[in-house]
Amino acid sequence: MSDTTTVLHCPKCNEVGHVDRFKDLNIFVRMECPKCNFRWKTLSKRCKKCFKPNGFAVEGYCSSCYSEMYR
């Protein structure tokens, strides 16, 4: 997976979605539209430190790097 493109807006109605659940070892996040209830799977963002998928739909650190930084 080279560049991570996270789709935060509903592909059906363009409303900003929210995370429904995490999937596939933090590579994918399932999103849901609060307006039309459409669900889609999108890639998670990359960790700022190790550049692996962080498991979230927002910028930040993965749980491993976060734990190392704040022991």
N, C-alpha and C positions, 0 to 999 in steps of 0.2 A: 504494500500500500504506500504509494508515494506521497501525494498531497491529500490532506483530509478536507473534504468539503462537507460541512454539516448543514443540513437543510432544517432551518428553524421555523420557516413559514409553511403553512399547509399548501401542498401542491394543488389542492382542489379549490380553495377559496382565498388563499393568501393571508389568512389570520395567523398570528403568532401562536405556535403550539407549545405544549408543555410535555415534559418527560413522563411517559406512561410506565415504562420499566426498562431495565438494563438487559442487554442480550449479548450472547456470543463472546464471552470472556473480555468484556469491556471494549470490544471493537465497534459494536453497534449499540445504538440507543433507540428504543421505540418511542415515537412521539405521538401525541394525540391532539387534535384540534378541538378547542373548547366550543367553537361555533357550530361546526358541522359534524363533529365526532369522527372525522376521517383519521385513520391511523397510518403511519408510515415508519419505516426503519431508516435511520440515517447513521452515518459514521460519527463516532465520538471525536472530540477535539484531541489534540496531542499534548502530552505533558511538556511543560516548559523546560524541564531539566533533562529527561532521558529521551524525549521525543516519541515515546510509545503512546498508543491510544490511552487516554486518561479515564475513559469510561463515563464521561459526562458530556453534556451538550454545550458546556461553557468552558472558557479558558481556565487553566489551572494545572495543578500537579496531580499525577497519579497517586494512588494511596501509598505505594512503596516509597516514592520520593518524598512525599509529605511526611511519612513516618520517620524517615532518615533525618529530615531537617528539624523536626520538632520532638526529638527524643528527650 
